[in-house]
Amino acid sequence: MKSIILTLLTAMTLFAVLAMPVQSSAQIITFNAPGAGTGLNQGTVPLDINVRGWITGYYIDAVNADHGFLRSPNGTFTTGDVPGSGTGPFQGTLPFSINATGAVAGYYIDSGNVYHGFVEANGTLATFEAPGAGTGFFQGTLATSINATGEVAGYYIDASNVDHGFSRDATGTITTFDAPGAGTGSGQGTVVNPSDCINTAGAIAGAYSDSSGVYHGFSRDATGTITTFDAPGAGTGSGQGTGTFGINDAGTISGLYLDASNVYHGFSRDATTGTITPFDVSGAGTGQRQGTVAQGINASGVIVGYYVDAKAVNHGFRRAANGTITTGDVPGAGTGGSQGTFPLLNNARGAITGYYIDSAAVHHGFLFQP
């Protein structure tokens, strides 16, 4: 998913800003992790929130190294690094997912720029490598999602720079897999994206790139059966196609597709029927790398994400299960190109976390509490 995914990954209340009727207790909280840098493309990047309101993510310091953080519901921060993490630019610790019990999964990048998976549960840290993971520059193991039972999903990059999926159960047993049709060339293969792409039953949502560099979605059930799919209207050129970003316990998948004109569109996919419902946010641009970027989906089927307007500014949205969409911006979000509001994940209680980029291109975390 590198062309689609890495492009994306690199006070009034929020919902008042989103022009929604809310309870008077709703609020938006912005925050910065201790030690976060204040320079260009530095700052705080929350990636997941659990049902109890704990948030995990990473921050980028003044030398562009990454460090993990955990934010409690009362706003207290715990920061740290997995032993072996590199301390140079674009190295360090990146927690990506947190489950209901507070277990965290992610990966770290060492001083040789190799990826290694980790999971921390009940105060015990375990690092691991997927069988077949490469040990060269930006190869290795990337844990991206953890479910309520402690099962971790992710992908690894082998010595030939091909991507392969994996799951790791709570005992540490790792199972690797490739989606049917996945390419075997450099930069191709099977990817499981952050942060909630494995549900309680062990079903995994992911994407694969074929031998032509086109992306396709897949779901993998607990028995290992993989179903592949393409969103209607997805482009068939290199770097185009279908990507997934979340799966809830009902098996509903949220994601996006990049069409033949390189415009983004959101979608949801029903687990029972396989029906894919595309959607676009009003105000989304229709130029290249503009459009609607669907991210997380919660237990109620509410999808959050952001859209890119005609000026390349990003704005948040929330799409209810009935299809109603509301949009808006976190106060303080920049209004220049590649700036703005980036909601990423929502929990079962409707709380949303993500980040915004200000006018100086610094990242800041936010939490919406309904």
NORKAZI-V918365 format. One record per backbone hydrogen bond with DSSP energy under -0.5 kcal/mol. NH is the residue of the N-H (numbers start at 1). CO is the residue of the C=O. E is the energy in kcal/mol with one decimal. If there is no record, write none. Layout:
# NORKAZI-V918365
nh:NH co:CO e:E
nh:NH co:CO e:E
This chain:
# NORKAZI-V918365
nh:5 co:1 e:-4.3
nh:6 co:1 e:-0.6
nh:6 co:2 e:-1.3
nh:7 co:2 e:-0.6
nh:8 co:4 e:-0.9
nh:8 co:5 e:-0.7
nh:9 co:5 e:-2.2
nh:10 co:6 e:-1.2
nh:17 co:13 e:-2.5
nh:18 co:14 e:-2.1
nh:19 co:16 e:-1.7
nh:20 co:15 e:-3.0
nh:26 co:23 e:-1.8
nh:27 co:369 e:-2.1
nh:29 co:367 e:-3.1
nh:31 co:365 e:-2.4
nh:36 co:33 e:-2.1
nh:37 co:60 e:-2.8
nh:41 co:361 e:-2.7
nh:42 co:39 e:-2.1
nh:43 co:60 e:-1.8
nh:44 co:363 e:-1.7
nh:45 co:58 e:-3.0
nh:47 co:56 e:-2.9
nh:48 co:56 e:-1.7
nh:50 co:54 e:-2.2
nh:53 co:50 e:-1.8
nh:55 co:71 e:-2.3
nh:56 co:48 e:-2.0
nh:57 co:69 e:-1.5
nh:58 co:45 e:-2.0
nh:59 co:67 e:-2.6
nh:60 co:43 e:-3.2
nh:61 co:59 e:-0.5
nh:61 co:65 e:-2.7
nh:64 co:61 e:-1.9
nh:66 co:91 e:-3.3
nh:67 co:59 e:-2.0
nh:68 co:80 e:-1.8
nh:69 co:57 e:-2.1
nh:70 co:78 e:-2.4
nh:71 co:55 e:-3.0
nh:72 co:70 e:-0.5
nh:72 co:76 e:-2.9
nh:75 co:72 e:-2.1
nh:78 co:70 e:-2.4
nh:80 co:68 e:-1.9
nh:85 co:82 e:-2.2
nh:86 co:109 e:-2.9
nh:90 co:64 e:-3.4
nh:91 co:88 e:-1.8
nh:92 co:109 e:-2.0
nh:93 co:66 e:-1.6
nh:94 co:107 e:-2.7
nh:95 co:57 e:-0.6
nh:96 co:105 e:-2.5
nh:97 co:105 e:-2.1
nh:99 co:103 e:-2.3
nh:102 co:99 e:-1.6
nh:104 co:120 e:-2.5
nh:105 co:97 e:-2.3
nh:106 co:118 e:-2.1
nh:107 co:94 e:-1.9
nh:108 co:116 e:-2.6
nh:109 co:92 e:-3.1
nh:110 co:108 e:-0.5
nh:110 co:114 e:-2.2
nh:113 co:110 e:-2.2
nh:115 co:139 e:-3.1
nh:116 co:108 e:-1.9
nh:117 co:128 e:-1.8
nh:118 co:106 e:-2.3
nh:119 co:126 e:-2.4
nh:120 co:104 e:-2.9
nh:121 co:124 e:-2.4
nh:124 co:121 e:-2.0
nh:125 co:123 e:-0.5
nh:126 co:119 e:-2.7
nh:128 co:117 e:-2.3
nh:133 co:130 e:-2.2
nh:134 co:157 e:-2.7
nh:138 co:113 e:-3.4
nh:139 co:136 e:-1.9
nh:140 co:157 e:-1.9
nh:141 co:115 e:-1.5
nh:142 co:155 e:-2.8
nh:143 co:106 e:-0.6
nh:143 co:141 e:-0.5
nh:144 co:153 e:-2.3
nh:145 co:153 e:-2.1
nh:146 co:195 e:-0.6
nh:147 co:151 e:-2.2
nh:150 co:147 e:-1.6
nh:152 co:168 e:-3.0
nh:153 co:145 e:-2.6
nh:154 co:166 e:-1.9
nh:155 co:142 e:-2.1
nh:156 co:164 e:-2.8
nh:157 co:140 e:-2.9
nh:158 co:156 e:-0.5
nh:158 co:162 e:-2.6
nh:161 co:158 e:-2.2
nh:163 co:188 e:-3.0
nh:164 co:156 e:-2.1
nh:165 co:177 e:-1.9
nh:166 co:154 e:-2.2
nh:167 co:175 e:-2.4
nh:168 co:152 e:-2.9
nh:169 co:173 e:-2.5
nh:172 co:169 e:-2.0
nh:175 co:167 e:-3.1
nh:177 co:165 e:-2.5
nh:182 co:179 e:-2.2
nh:183 co:209 e:-3.1
nh:187 co:161 e:-3.2
nh:188 co:185 e:-2.2
nh:189 co:209 e:-1.5
nh:190 co:163 e:-1.8
nh:191 co:207 e:-3.2
nh:193 co:191 e:-0.5
nh:195 co:144 e:-0.5
nh:196 co:245 e:-0.6
nh:199 co:203 e:-2.3
nh:202 co:199 e:-2.0
nh:204 co:220 e:-2.8
nh:205 co:197 e:-2.2
nh:206 co:218 e:-2.4
nh:207 co:191 e:-2.4
nh:208 co:216 e:-2.5
nh:209 co:189 e:-2.5
nh:210 co:214 e:-2.6
nh:213 co:210 e:-2.1
nh:215 co:240 e:-2.9
nh:216 co:208 e:-2.4
nh:217 co:229 e:-2.0
nh:218 co:206 e:-2.2
nh:219 co:227 e:-2.4
nh:220 co:204 e:-2.7
nh:221 co:225 e:-2.4
nh:224 co:221 e:-2.0
nh:227 co:219 e:-3.0
nh:229 co:217 e:-2.5
nh:234 co:231 e:-2.2
nh:235 co:258 e:-2.5
nh:239 co:213 e:-3.3
nh:240 co:237 e:-2.3
nh:241 co:258 e:-1.8
nh:242 co:215 e:-1.8
nh:243 co:256 e:-3.2
nh:245 co:254 e:-3.0
nh:246 co:254 e:-1.3
nh:247 co:196 e:-2.0
nh:248 co:252 e:-1.9
nh:251 co:248 e:-2.0
nh:253 co:269 e:-2.0
nh:254 co:246 e:-2.0
nh:255 co:267 e:-1.9
nh:256 co:243 e:-2.0
nh:257 co:265 e:-2.4
nh:258 co:241 e:-2.8
nh:259 co:257 e:-0.6
nh:259 co:263 e:-2.4
nh:262 co:259 e:-2.2
nh:264 co:290 e:-3.2
nh:265 co:257 e:-1.8
nh:266 co:279 e:-1.9
nh:267 co:255 e:-1.9
nh:268 co:277 e:-1.5
nh:269 co:253 e:-2.2
nh:270 co:275 e:-2.7
nh:274 co:270 e:-1.6
nh:277 co:268 e:-3.2
nh:277 co:275 e:-0.5
nh:278 co:276 e:-0.6
nh:279 co:266 e:-2.7
nh:284 co:281 e:-2.2
nh:285 co:308 e:-2.8
nh:289 co:262 e:-3.6
nh:290 co:287 e:-1.8
nh:291 co:308 e:-2.0
nh:292 co:264 e:-1.7
nh:293 co:306 e:-3.1
nh:294 co:292 e:-0.6
nh:295 co:304 e:-2.6
nh:296 co:344 e:-1.5
nh:298 co:302 e:-2.0
nh:301 co:298 e:-2.0
nh:303 co:319 e:-2.5
nh:304 co:296 e:-2.2
nh:305 co:317 e:-1.7
nh:306 co:293 e:-2.1
nh:307 co:315 e:-2.7
nh:308 co:291 e:-3.2
nh:309 co:307 e:-0.6
nh:309 co:313 e:-2.7
nh:312 co:309 e:-2.1
nh:314 co:339 e:-2.8
nh:315 co:307 e:-2.2
nh:316 co:328 e:-2.2
nh:317 co:305 e:-2.2
nh:318 co:326 e:-2.2
nh:319 co:303 e:-3.4
nh:320 co:318 e:-0.6
nh:320 co:324 e:-3.1
nh:323 co:320 e:-2.2
nh:326 co:318 e:-2.3
nh:327 co:18 e:-0.5
nh:328 co:316 e:-1.9
nh:333 co:330 e:-2.2
nh:334 co:357 e:-2.9
nh:338 co:312 e:-3.3
nh:339 co:336 e:-2.1
nh:340 co:357 e:-1.9
nh:341 co:314 e:-1.7
nh:342 co:355 e:-2.7
nh:343 co:305 e:-0.6
nh:344 co:353 e:-2.5
nh:345 co:353 e:-1.9
nh:347 co:351 e:-2.3
nh:350 co:347 e:-1.9
nh:352 co:368 e:-1.6
nh:353 co:345 e:-2.6
nh:354 co:366 e:-1.3
nh:355 co:342 e:-1.7
nh:356 co:364 e:-2.5
nh:357 co:340 e:-2.8
nh:358 co:356 e:-0.5
nh:358 co:362 e:-2.3
nh:361 co:358 e:-2.0
nh:363 co:42 e:-3.2
nh:364 co:356 e:-2.2
nh:365 co:31 e:-2.2
nh:366 co:354 e:-2.0
nh:367 co:29 e:-2.7
nh:368 co:352 e:-2.9
nh:369 co:27 e:-2.9
nh:369 co:367 e:-0.6
nh:370 co:368 e:-0.6
